[in-house]
Amino acid sequence: MTLSFLKWLKFNVTNTQTRLLLILTVVVFMIIIAVGMTTYYSSKSVLQQELSEPQHQMLRISMNDIDEVIRESDQIAVKIALNSNVYRFLTNEVQGSYRNITELVQFLETLISSTSFIKSAYIFDMNRESIVAFPQGYSSSKVNFPDSDWVSVADELEERPMLVKQREISTSSGASMPQITLYRKIMITGELKGIIAVNFKTEEMFEHMLLSSVSDLDSHRFILDTNNQPLYDLGNYAVGEEAVSHVLTQLDGEKLGEFKHEGKLLLASQTISPYTGWRYLSVISQDSLLANAQKIRNIVFIVSLLALVAGAVTITVYNAAAFRPVRRMRQLLSGYDQERIHPEQIDLEKITGELLTDHAQQAINLRQTLPEASSKFLTDIYNGHMTGSREISEKWCRYFKDWSDEPLSIAMLSIDNYKAWCENFTKSDHSLLKFAIGNIIAELLSGQWRVLSADLGRDRMLVMLQPLHSGGSKSITTAIRETIGMIPRLLKFQVSSGVSGGHDGFMRLQRAMHEAESALDYRFYRGYERVISFDEISGLQPTENTLEEHEFMTQLTETVEAGRGEEALRTFDKIVGRMTHEQWHPSSALAFLEAVAATLERIRQKRETEGCGLEMVDMRTMHLEAVCEVLRSQIEGLADWFGSLMLSKDFILCQQMITFMNKHLEDPVSIQEIAEHAGIGSSLASQLFKQEMGDTIHGYFTKLRMERACELLLDTDYRISEIATMVGYQHENSFIRVYRKYKDITPGKYREIMRSRRGVLRES
């Protein structure tokens, strides 16, 4: 028995195929084991990295939304402080005027009812210790007011104009409840006269706190004040104060970290609001995160054992059946030279079968990948990655054997108003919808045309067409028009197309692509769901744009910031009318409108609201009227906002200071000199400017200098050192350091990028 087993073992070890199979089985077993172990630890690391960044981003989104609520509430407090009835309430000798109190309460009611997150507002007279509030009304003494414990907050305000903190208030039942309140000082002639308290509705204020983007994870989120005391929390994973304290200690200022607490592995992320100083903390239990990874590790280990068992079974079966054909082959070869028949003769029958199988599989793969390779061929020509005639010829002959010598045409398809399309459909559906466009085109045109489409990314799709028979009854333009007419009915969005002329030979494909793209650009004037032939626009002689862009932008900026909305709209409509009448080239018109959008964006930054967000890549898929409608709305909104500011005396003083800054960009002007020009002290000037413009005098002055530097870098050939002197910097290095801080790029690099971009636009 033992001798038979040894002979069997020797036979299997000495046989090449069996030996290779045994070695392969052991190697596969070891590889699976290694993969199982490394997969667990690498997937753990990847999951942590992929999850931690979204968690941090969600914290920042929540922080920004809540900070915006506080900013809006602070603006309401500023409006209360500037109200004339508040001034009379704090300064009149006879304070309890019925008319004054009534108007003041009505004013508070109007402000509070306009928001969903403010519960009540108080005004406290520091000298007479009286309070007027909504909804409570007027109280001549804080002693008689039910909620007056907060008035000592004046000591905490100190030099700060505003403070947000949590306090405890008593309820009607005698219990206490937390209340988050915003405090702001009321200064009259440099003296503290009163305090405004704005009480928030906690749930409405923190409704923007987001839960985890992965619903089945155990997580919890916290908002902590400057003393790390909890203000608000939510989540499905209980985390005690001791665990939170431990996490904060271990983080020590870092935004991400991994910690162990009471035998549990926690993944923490934090961010701190620069506006309130509050800390936003997210804590996730990694046990739920890594549960699947642990299962995968165990499954892979079991699979490796099964692979080892399967290898052993395979060797046994192989001995029983696999060598039978080899023995038959040896019998067939018995008449030949026996010395040439090696004991380890290769299994010819198996090799032959494998060769036939591989050949059939390769033929299937070739048929499946040919359309993809053909589409990539068109994409490479469009992108300029394939220019050599020999390479193009070889690949054409390889991929397009079934195509004839009939003329080739190109149709460039583009999704109309691509930005709105992206907002209407989820990103995961984009590829599917563009694939559907290609299928519709192929289905409708395949009866009379050879069709091949290629996705160029974003809104673009390229279609190459060739008639199946010469002298077809229908033109390419008509066929494409009928085809894209079906897309809105089936897919619920519109597509436009530019169609080239017919070209003999594949070497003129790139020219045909440029013709189709040039024709498509005229959608800008003709509207959506259009098919534009190159023959229609080739005879047009568009007028070159000779507009002094800088002069127009200056005029637009001045009229908007002066609050003259109608004049700004007339100026804009005038130039748009000229653009339409003179038929500027679409690329020139788009470049001009992009510059208008950029100018409005710079103006918008002064009011801290959302802009139109238009870029050239978005405009090129839009109709002229749609672009102008967005820009007109932006112009009108900005002008109305600046017009409302013109009624403020403080804003006028700030504008006087800004005018003085603009005239002295190259001079070493101090804040005191700027304040003296407006006729007020430097301390009051700093306070008013921060309140009205949302920035310090020094910061705003620096921004003006950096904007002027951008203009000089783009429109002049002055050296960097000369431009530094022209915007008030004596040393070039200081200028470069400040410019990089504000623009995230060096002056030289900015000049290089912007001039290169302008050159490309002019060439197009």
C-alpha positions in Angstrom: 0.0 0.0 0.0 2.8 2.4 1.0 4.8 1.4 -2.1 1.8 2.0 -4.4 1.3 5.4 -2.9 4.9 6.4 -3.3 4.8 5.3 -7.0 1.7 7.4 -7.5 3.3 10.3 -5.8 6.5 10.0 -7.8 4.5 9.8 -11.1 2.6 13.0 -10.2 5.7 14.9 -9.2 7.8 13.8 -12.2 4.9 14.6 -14.7 5.3 18.2 -15.9 1.6 19.0 -16.1 0.7 17.5 -12.7 3.7 19.3 -11.1 2.7 22.6 -12.6 -0.9 22.1 -11.4 0.3 21.3 -7.9 2.6 24.3 -7.8 -0.2 26.6 -9.2 -2.7 25.3 -6.6 -0.3 26.1 -3.7 0.6 29.5 -5.2 -3.1 30.4 -5.7 -3.7 29.4 -2.1 -0.9 31.6 -0.8 -2.0 34.5 -3.0 -5.6 34.3 -1.9 -4.5 34.2 1.7 -2.2 37.3 1.1 -5.0 39.1 -0.7 -7.5 38.4 2.0 -5.2 39.8 4.7 -4.0 42.8 2.7 -7.6 43.5 1.4 -8.8 43.9 5.0 -6.2 46.4 6.1 -6.1 48.3 2.8 -9.9 48.5 2.6 -9.9 49.7 6.2 -7.5 52.5 5.3 -9.4 53.3 2.0 -12.8 53.4 3.8 -11.5 55.7 6.4 -10.0 58.1 3.8 -13.0 58.0 1.6 -15.4 58.5 4.4 -13.5 61.1 6.5 -13.4 63.7 3.7 -17.2 63.6 3.0 -17.9 63.8 6.7 -15.6 66.8 7.0 -17.2 68.5 4.0 -20.7 67.9 5.5 -19.6 69.5 8.7 -18.3 72.5 6.8 -21.6 72.7 4.9 -23.6 72.7 8.2 -21.2 75.3 9.6 -21.6 77.6 6.7 -25.4 77.4 6.7 -25.5 78.1 10.5 -23.0 80.9 10.2 -25.2 82.4 7.5 -28.2 82.3 9.8 -26.1 84.1 12.5 -24.8 86.7 9.9 -28.4 87.4 8.8 -29.5 87.7 12.4 -26.6 90.1 13.1 -27.7 92.2 10.1 -31.2 92.3 11.7 -29.5 93.5 15.0 -27.7 96.2 13.0 -31.0 97.4 11.5 -32.5 97.5 15.0 -29.5 99.5 16.3 -29.8 102.0 13.4 -33.5 102.5 13.7 -34.6 106.1 14.6 -37.2 104.8 17.2 -34.4 103.0 19.0 -32.3 106.2 19.1 -35.3 108.1 20.6 -35.9 105.3 23.1 -32.3 105.5 24.3 -31.9 109.3 24.2 -35.3 111.0 24.9 -35.7 112.4 28.4 -39.3 111.0 28.5 -38.8 107.4 27.5 -42.3 105.9 27.8 -43.8 107.7 24.8 -46.7 105.5 23.6 -46.1 106.3 20.0 -42.4 105.6 20.2 -42.8 102.3 22.0 -45.7 101.2 19.7 -43.7 102.0 16.5 -40.6 100.3 18.0 -42.5 97.1 18.9 -44.1 97.0 15.5 -40.7 97.4 13.9 -39.4 94.5 15.9 -42.4 92.4 15.0 -41.8 93.1 11.3 -38.2 92.1 11.4 -38.8 88.9 13.4 -41.8 87.8 11.3 -39.6 88.0 8.2 -37.4 85.1 9.5 -38.1 81.6 10.6 -35.3 81.2 13.1 -35.7 84.2 15.5 -38.0 83.8 18.5 -37.8 87.2 20.1 -35.7 90.4 20.4 -34.9 92.7 23.4 -33.5 96.3 23.6 -32.0 97.2 27.0 -31.3 100.8 28.0 -28.0 100.7 30.0 -28.7 104.0 31.7 -32.3 103.6 32.7 -32.3 99.8 32.9 -35.6 99.7 30.9 -36.4 97.1 28.3 -38.6 97.0 25.2 -39.1 93.6 23.5 -41.2 91.7 21.1 -43.4 89.9 21.9 -43.2 91.0 25.6 -43.6 94.7 25.1 -42.2 97.5 27.2 -40.9 97.3 30.8 -39.6 100.4 32.6 -37.4 98.3 34.8 -35.4 95.1 34.3 -36.7 93.9 37.7 -40.3 93.7 36.2 -39.1 91.9 33.0 -39.3 88.1 33.2 -36.1 87.5 31.3 -33.5 90.1 32.3 -30.6 88.0 33.8 -28.6 88.5 30.5 -28.1 92.3 30.9 -24.7 91.7 32.5 -23.4 90.5 29.2 -22.1 94.0 28.5 -18.9 93.0 30.4 -18.3 90.1 28.0 -18.8 92.2 24.9 -15.9 94.5 25.7 -14.4 95.5 22.4 -16.5 93.1 20.4 -19.5 94.5 18.6 -21.3 91.1 18.6 -21.4 88.0 20.7 -23.3 84.7 20.4 -23.6 82.4 23.4 -26.0 79.9 25.2 -27.7 80.8 28.4 -30.3 79.3 30.7 -33.8 80.8 31.0 -36.6 79.9 33.4 -39.9 78.5 32.1 -43.4 79.1 33.4 -43.1 75.7 35.2 -40.0 76.8 37.1 -37.6 74.6 35.2 -34.8 76.0 33.1 -34.1 75.5 29.4 -31.1 76.5 27.2 -31.4 79.5 25.0 -29.0 80.7 22.3 -28.8 84.4 22.0 -27.0 87.0 19.8 -25.9 90.2 21.6 -24.9 93.4 19.9 -23.9 96.8 21.4 -25.7 100.0 20.6 -23.1 102.8 20.5 -24.2 106.5 20.3 -21.4 109.1 20.0 -18.8 106.6 21.0 -20.7 105.6 24.2 -22.4 102.3 25.1 -26.1 103.2 25.4 -27.8 99.9 25.1 -27.7 96.2 24.2 -29.7 94.2 21.6 -30.5 90.6 22.4 -31.8 88.3 19.6 -33.1 85.0 20.8 -33.0 82.0 18.3 -35.4 79.2 17.8 -33.0 76.3 18.4 -34.5 73.7 16.1 -35.0 76.1 13.2 -31.5 77.5 13.7 -29.8 74.1 13.6 -32.1 72.5 11.0 -29.2 72.5 8.5 -27.2 70.0 10.6 -26.7 67.1 8.2 -26.8 63.4 9.2 -24.2 61.0 7.9 -24.2 60.4 4.1 -24.0 56.7 4.8 -27.2 55.8 6.5 -26.3 52.5 8.2 -23.2 53.9 10.0 -23.3 54.6 13.8 -22.5 58.3 14.0 -23.2 61.4 16.0 -22.7 65.1 15.4 -22.1 67.9 17.9 -21.9 71.7 17.9 -19.8 72.9 20.8 -19.3 76.5 22.0 -16.0 78.2 22.6 -15.8 76.5 26.0 -16.5 73.1 24.4 -19.9 72.9 26.0 -22.6 71.2 23.8 -25.0 73.5 22.0 -26.7 70.9 19.8 -26.3 67.3 18.8 -28.0 64.6 16.7 -27.3 61.1 15.5 -28.0 57.4 16.1 -24.8 56.6 18.1 -24.7 57.5 21.8 -21.4 59.3 22.6 -21.0 60.5 26.2 -19.4 63.7 27.4 -16.3 61.8 28.5 -15.8 60.3 25.0 -16.3 63.8 23.4 -13.7 65.2 25.8 -11.3 62.4 25.0 -11.7 62.9 21.3 -11.1 66.6 21.5 -8.0 66.0 23.6 -6.6 63.5 21.1 -7.4 65.7 18.0 -5.5 68.6 19.4 -6.4 70.9 16.6 -6.2 68.3 13.8 -9.3 68.0 11.5 -9.3 64.2 11.4 -8.3 61.4 13.7 -8.8 57.7 14.8 -9.2 56.9 18.5 -10.0 54.1 20.9 -12.4 54.7 23.7 -13.8 52.1 26.1 -12.8 49.3 23.6 -14.5 51.0 20.7 -12.7 52.4 17.6 -13.9 55.9 16.7 -13.3 58.0 13.6 -13.6 61.7 14.4 -13.7 64.8 12.2 -13.9 68.5 13.3 -14.0 72.0 12.0 -14.1 75.3 13.8 -16.2 78.3 12.6 -14.1 81.4 12.0 -17.2 83.5 12.6 -18.5 82.2 15.9 -15.6 80.1 17.2 -18.0 77.1 17.6 -16.6 73.6 17.1 -18.5 71.2 14.7 -17.6 67.6 15.6 -18.5 64.3 13.9 -17.9 60.9 15.6 -18.4 57.6 13.8 -18.1 54.1 15.2 -15.7 52.1 13.0 -17.2 48.8 14.1 -20.1 49.3 11.7 -17.8 50.7 9.0 -15.5 47.7 9.1 -18.1 45.0 9.6 -18.3 44.2 5.9 -14.5 44.3 5.5 -14.1 41.7 8.3 -16.7 39.5 6.5 -14.8 39.8 3.3 -11.6 38.8 5.1 -13.2 35.7 6.5 -14.8 34.8 3.2 -11.6 35.1 1.3 -9.9 32.8 3.8 -12.6 30.2 3.3 -12.3 30.6 -0.4 -8.5 30.0 -0.2 -9.2 26.7 1.7 -11.7 25.7 -0.9 -9.2 26.5 -3.7 -6.7 24.2 -2.0 -9.3 21.4 -1.8 -10.3 22.0 -5.4 -6.7 21.8 -6.5 -6.3 18.4 -4.8 -9.5 17.1 -6.3 -8.5 18.5 -9.7 -5.1 16.6 -9.5 -7.0 13.4 -8.7 -9.5 13.8 -11.5 -6.7 14.8 -13.9 -4.9 11.5 -13.1 -8.0 9.6 -13.9 -9.0 11.3 -17.1 -6.6 13.9 -18.3 -3.8 11.5 -19.2 -6.1 9.2 -21.2 -5.7 11.3 -24.4 -2.0 11.5 -23.9 -1.8 7.7 -23.8 -3.8 7.5 -27.0 -1.4 10.0 -28.6 1.5 7.8 -27.6 -0.2 4.8 -29.1 -0.6 6.7 -32.3 3.1 7.7 -32.3 4.3 4.2 -31.4 5.4 3.5 -35.0 7.8 6.4 -34.8 11.2 6.8 -33.2 10.6 5.8 -29.5 13.4 8.0 -28.3 11.6 11.1 -29.5 8.5 10.2 -27.4 9.4 11.7 -24.0 7.6 10.4 -20.9 6.5 13.9 -20.2 4.9 14.3 -23.7 2.8 17.5 -23.9 -1.0 16.9 -24.0 -1.5 17.7 -27.7 -5.2 17.1 -27.6 -5.7 19.6 -24.8 -3.4 22.2 -26.4 -5.3 22.0 -29.7 -8.6 22.5 -27.9 -7.2 25.5 -26.0 -6.0 27.0 -29.3 -9.4 26.7 -30.9 -11.2 28.1 -27.9 -8.8 31.0 -27.6 -9.2 31.8 -31.3 -13.0 31.8 -31.0 -12.8 34.0 -27.9 -10.5 36.5 -29.6 -12.9 36.8 -32.5 -15.7 37.6 -30.1 -13.6 40.1 -28.3 -12.6 41.8 -31.5 -16.2 42.2 -32.6 -17.1 43.6 -29.2 -14.2 46.1 -29.0 -14.3 47.3 -32.6 -17.0 50.0 -32.0 -15.1 51.3 -29.0 -11.8 51.4 -30.9 -13.6 53.1 -33.8 -15.1 55.8 -31.5 -11.7 56.4 -29.9 -10.3 56.8 -33.4 -12.7 59.7 -34.0 -12.0 61.2 -30.6 -8.3 61.1 -31.1 -8.6 62.9 -34.4 -10.9 65.5 -32.8 -8.5 66.1 -29.9 -5.5 66.3 -32.2 -3.9 63.2 -30.8 -3.6 61.6 -34.2 -2.2 63.7 -37.0 0.1 61.4 -39.0 -1.4 60.3 -42.3 0.2 56.9 -42.1 -1.3 56.2 -38.6 -4.7 57.4 -39.7 -4.7 55.4 -42.8 -3.7 52.2 -41.0 -6.4 52.5 -38.4 -9.0 53.5 -40.9 -8.3 50.3 -42.9 -8.4 48.2 -39.8 -11.6 49.6 -38.2 -13.7 50.6 -41.2 -13.3 47.8 -43.7 -17.1 47.8 -44.4 -17.2 51.6 -45.2 -17.1 52.6 -48.9 -15.5 55.6 -50.8 -18.7 57.7 -50.5 -18.3 61.2 -49.0 -18.1 61.4 -45.2 -19.9 64.0 -43.1 -19.7 65.0 -39.5 -22.6 66.0 -37.2 -21.6 67.6 -34.0 -24.4 67.2 -31.4 -24.6 69.2 -28.2 -27.1 69.2 -25.3 -28.9 72.6 -25.1 -28.3 74.5 -21.9 -26.0 71.9 -20.5 -25.8 73.5 -17.1 -29.6 73.2 -16.6 -29.5 69.7 -18.0 -26.9 68.7 -15.3 -29.1 70.1 -12.6 -32.2 68.3 -13.9 -30.6 64.9 -14.2 -28.4 63.1 -11.6 -24.7 62.6 -12.5 -25.2 58.8 -12.5 -27.7 59.2 -15.4 -25.5 61.4 -17.6 -23.6 58.6 -19.3 -26.8 56.6 -19.7 -28.7 59.5 -21.4 -25.8 60.2 -23.8 -25.7 56.5 -24.6 -29.4 56.7 -25.4 -28.8 59.6 -27.8 -26.3 57.5 -29.7 -28.8 54.6 -29.8 -31.6 56.8 -31.1 -29.3 58.2 -33.9 -28.1 54.7 -34.9 -31.6 53.3 -34.9 -33.2 56.1 -37.0 -30.4 56.6 -39.5 -29.1 53.0 -40.0 -31.5 52.3 -42.9 -29.8 54.8 -45.3 -26.5 55.7 -43.6 -23.5 54.1 -42.0 -23.3 55.7 -38.6 -20.6 55.9 -35.9 -20.9 58.1 -32.8 -18.2 59.1 -30.2 -18.8 60.8 -26.8 -16.5 63.8 -26.6 -17.4 64.5 -22.9 -19.6 67.2 -21.3 -22.3 68.3 -23.7 -20.7 67.1 -27.0 -21.2 64.0 -29.2 -19.7 63.5 -32.6 -21.4 61.5 -35.3 -19.8 60.3 -38.6 -22.1 59.5 -41.4 -21.7 57.9 -44.9 -24.6 57.2 -47.3 -25.2 53.5 -47.9 -26.0 54.2 -51.5 -24.9 57.1 -53.7 -27.5 59.7 -54.6 -29.7 59.1 -51.6 -33.1 60.8 -51.5 -32.6 62.6 -48.2 -29.8 65.1 -47.2 -27.7 64.7 -44.1 -29.1 67.9 -42.6 -32.7 66.7 -43.1 -31.9 63.3 -41.6 -30.2 64.8 -38.5 -33.1 67.3 -38.1 -35.7 64.5 -38.0 -33.5 62.5 -35.6 -33.0 65.2 -33.0 -36.7 66.0 -33.2 -37.3 62.6 -31.6 -35.0 63.2 -28.7 -37.3 65.6 -26.7 -40.2 63.2 -27.1 -38.2 60.3 -25.8 -35.7 61.8 -23.4 -37.4 65.1 -22.3 -34.5 67.4 -23.2 -33.3 69.2 -26.4 -30.2 68.8 -28.6 -28.8 71.0 -31.3 -26.4 70.0 -34.1 -23.9 71.5 -36.5 -23.5 69.5 -39.8 -20.4 69.7 -42.0 -20.3 69.4 -45.8 -19.5 66.1 -47.5 -15.7 65.3 -47.8 -14.0 62.7 -49.9 -11.5 60.6 -48.0 -10.9 60.0 -44.3 -7.9 62.4 -44.3 -10.3 65.4 -44.3 -12.2 64.2 -41.2 -10.6 66.8 -38.9 -11.7 69.6 -41.3 -15.2 68.2 -41.3 -15.2 68.2 -37.5 -14.1 71.9 -37.4 -16.9 72.7 -39.9 -19.5 71.0 -37.8 -18.3 72.7 -34.6 -18.3 76.1 -36.3 -21.9 75.6 -37.5 -23.0 74.5 -34.0 -21.6 77.7 -32.5 -24.3 79.6 -34.2 -26.9 78.0 -31.9 -25.9 81.0 -29.8 -28.0 83.2 -32.1 -30.5 80.8 -33.6 -31.8 79.1 -30.4 -32.3 75.5 -29.2 -33.1 72.3 -31.0 -31.5 73.6 -34.2 -29.7 71.8 -37.0 -27.2 74.2 -38.6 -25.4 73.3 -41.8 -21.9 74.6 -42.4 -23.1 75.7 -45.9 -25.5 78.1 -44.2 -22.8 80.0 -42.2 -19.8 79.6 -44.4 -20.9 82.7 -46.5 -21.4 84.9 -43.4 -18.9 87.6 -42.8 -19.3 88.3 -39.0 -18.1 91.7 -37.7 -15.1 91.5 -35.5 -15.6 92.8 -32.0 -14.1 96.3 -31.7 -15.7 97.2 -28.4 -13.4 98.8 -25.8 -14.1 96.1 -23.2 -12.4 97.9 -20.3 -14.4 101.1 -20.9 -17.7 99.2 -20.9 -16.8 97.2 -17.8 -15.9 100.4 -16.0 -19.2 102.0 -16.9 -21.1 98.9 -15.9 -19.4 98.7 -12.5 -20.0 102.4 -11.9 -23.7 102.3 -12.7 -24.3 99.2 -10.7 -22.4 100.3 -7.6 -24.2 103.7 -7.9 -27.5 101.9 -7.7 -28.6 103.1 -11.2 -30.1 99.8 -12.3 -32.1 101.1 -15.3 -29.0 102.9 -16.7 -26.9 99.7 -16.2 -29.5 97.6 -18.0 -29.8 100.1 -20.9 -26.0 100.0 -21.3 -26.0 96.2 -21.3 -29.0 96.0 -23.7 -27.3 98.5 -26.0 -24.2 96.4 -26.4 -26.2 93.2 -26.7 -28.3 94.8 -29.4 -25.1 95.8 -31.2 -23.8 92.3 -30.8 -26.9 90.8 -32.4 -27.1 93.4 -35.2 -23.4 93.1 -36.2 -23.5 89.3 -35.8 -20.3 89.1 -33.8 -18.5 85.7 -34.1 -20.0 83.4 -31.4 -16.6 82.9 -29.8 -16.1 86.7 -29.5 -19.6 87.2 -28.2 -19.2 84.4 -25.6 -15.8 85.8 -24.5 -17.4 89.2 -24.0 -20.3 87.9 -22.0 -18.0 85.8 -19.9 -16.1 89.0 -19.0 -19.4 90.7 -18.0 -20.2 87.7 -15.7 -16.7 87.9 -14.2 -17.2 91.7 -13.6 -20.6 91.1 -11.9 -18.9 88.4 -9.8 -16.3 90.8 -8.5 -19.1 93.3 -7.7 -21.2 90.6 -6.0 -18.4 89.7 -3.6 -19.1 93.0 -1.8 -22.6 91.8 -0.8 -21.8 88.1 0.0 -24.6 86.5 -2.0 -24.7 83.8 -4.6 -23.7 84.9 -8.1 -25.0 83.7 -11.5 -22.0 81.2 -11.8 -21.9 81.5 -15.5 -18.7 80.4 -17.3 -17.9 80.2 -21.0 -18.3 76.4 -21.0 -21.9 76.9 -19.8 -22.7 79.8 -22.1 -21.6 78.0 -25.3 -24.6 75.6 -24.9 -27.1 78.5 -24.2 -29.0 80.8 -26.4 -28.1 84.5 -26.3 -31.4 85.4 -24.8 -31.0 82.9 -22.0 -27.5 84.2 -21.1 -28.7 87.8 -21.2 -31.7 87.0 -19.0 -29.4 85.6 -16.3 -27.0 88.6 -16.5 -29.8 91.1 -16.5 -31.2 89.6 -13.4 -27.8 89.8 -11.7 -27.3 93.4 -12.8 -30.7 94.4 -11.5 -30.3 92.7 -8.2 -26.9 94.2 -7.5 -28.0 97.7 -8.5 -31.0 97.4 -6.2 -28.8 96.3 -3.3 -26.3 99.2 -3.8 -29.2 101.6 -4.3 -30.6 100.7 -0.9 -27.2 101.3 0.7 -27.1 104.8 -0.8 -29.7 105.8 1.8 -27.4 105.0 4.7 -25.2 107.8 6.0 -22.7 105.3 7.2 -22.5 103.8 3.7 -21.9 107.3 2.2 -19.0 107.7 4.6 -17.6 104.3 3.6 -17.9 105.3 -0.1 -15.9 108.5 0.6 -13.2 106.4 2.2 -13.2 104.0 -0.8 -13.0 106.9 -3.3 -10.0 108.2 -1.3 -8.4 104.7 -1.4 -8.9 104.4 -5.2 -7.1 107.8 -5.7 -4.1 106.8 -3.5 -3.5 103.2 -4.5 0.2 103.9 -5.0 0.7 106.0 -1.9 1.6 104.8 1.6 -1.7 105.9 3.1 -2.6 105.1 6.7 -6.0 104.2 8.2 -6.0 107.5 10.1 -5.6 109.5 6.9 -8.4 107.6 5.3 -10.7 108.2 8.3 -9.7 111.9 8.4 -10.8 112.3 4.7 -14.3 111.1 5.8 -14.2 113.5 8.7 -14.4 110.9 11.5 -12.0 109.2 13.9 -10.0 106.1 13.0 -11.8 103.9 15.6 -15.3 104.9 14.4 -14.2 104.6 10.8 -13.0 101.0 11.3 -16.2 100.1 13.1 -18.5 101.6 10.4 -16.5 100.2 7.5 -16.5 96.7 9.0 -20.2 97.0 9.6 -21.2 98.3 6.2 -18.6 96.6 3.9 -18.0 93.4 5.8 -14.2 93.9 5.7 -11.6 95.9 7.5 -10.3 99.1 5.9 -6.8 97.6 5.5 -8.2 94.4 4.0 -10.5 96.3 1.5 -7.6 98.7 0.6 -5.4 95.7 -0.1 -8.1 94.1 -2.3 -8.4 97.3 -4.4 -4.6 97.2 -4.9 -4.7 93.6 -5.9 -7.5 94.2 -8.4 -5.5 97.1 -9.9 -2.5 94.9 -10.1 -4.5 92.3 -12.0 -5.5 94.9 -14.6 -1.9 96.1 -15.0 -0.6 92.6 -15.3 -3.1 91.8 -18.1 -3.2 95.0 -20.0 0.4 96.4 -19.7 3.9 95.2 -20.1 5.3 96.7 -16.9 7.7 94.6 -14.9 6.5 93.0 -11.6 8.7 95.4 -9.6 7.1 98.4 -11.4 3.6 97.2 -10.9 4.4 96.7 -7.2 5.4 100.3 -6.8 2.3 101.4 -8.7 0.0 99.7 -6.1 1.8 101.0 -3.0 4.5 98.4 -2.4 8.2 99.5 -2.1 9.6 95.9 -2.2 8.7 93.4 -4.9 8.9 90.4 -2.6 6.3 92.0 -0.3 3.9 92.6 -3.2 4.3 89.0 -4.5 3.7 87.5 -1.0 0.4 89.6 -0.6 -0.7 88.8 -4.1 -0.3 85.1 -3.6 -2.2 85.3 -0.4 -5.2 87.0 -2.0 -5.2 85.3 -5.5 -3.6 81.9 -4.7 -1.2 82.4 -7.6 2.0 84.5 -8.2 1.7 87.7 -10.4 3.9 86.3 -13.1 1.9 83.0 -13.4 -1.4 85.0 -13.5 -0.1 87.1 -16.4 1.1 84.0 -18.3 -2.2 82.1 -17.9 -4.6 85.0 -18.6 -2.7 86.1 -21.7 -2.5 82.6 -23.0 -6.2 82.2 -22.5 -6.9 85.5 -24.3 -4.8 84.4 -27.2 -6.8 81.2 -27.6 -10.1 83.1 -27.6 -8.8 85.5 -30.3 -7.7 82.6 -32.5 -11.1 80.9 -32.2 
